[in-house]
Amino acid sequence: MVNGLNLKHFKARDIKKILDVDKNKLFYWIRTYRLLKPEIAEASGIGTRSIFSLKNLLELATIKELLKFRLNLDLVKMIKDQMDMYMVDDNRNIFDFILSKDLKEAKFLYIYIAENEIRLDFRPGQIEPDHYGGVTYSADDAFLDPGVYSALRLELGMLAEDLMNKVNQL
């Protein structure tokens, strides 16, 4: 567990401060694409608010990182759904696993995309993706050629560590 931060709750205004995702975009992603579900509480009508967990913040940080590759929201949704279902160990998905470990340990997620296929490869260290063929991109490349079998690399450990630093500054 990350220094007891898993007990902390976050509102939309906190997400704006931490991840620079405004309320309208956040709720568009939630209502239209169902990219995440508030883990603590969902707004249930006028005067109620959604309350998000630290895991939700990591999910949002990952979504923002995927969008840097210029992927459309439908593809981001497909990738996120696979990340939710991908069990690392002890029935924990990728997000739960990362939040339960030492963030200094490098954790890479390779996402392989070809026409209608998406495959995930989650590793505690860096791997050489070339044995899958195709082209490897990092978010810095901010480009994905849809006609090429591509491997996207997300450095989830670093992403989570940056998130923790921003949360601690609140």
Secondary structure, 3 states (H helix, E strand, C coil): CCCCHHHCCECHHHHHHHHCCCHHHHHHHHHHHCCCCCCCECCCCCCCCCEECHHHHHHHHHHHHHHCCCCCHHHHHHHHHHHHHCEEECCEEHHHHHHCCCCCCCCEEEEEEECCEEEEEEECCCCCHHHHCCEEEECCCCCCCCCCCEEEEEEHHHHHHHHHHHHHCC
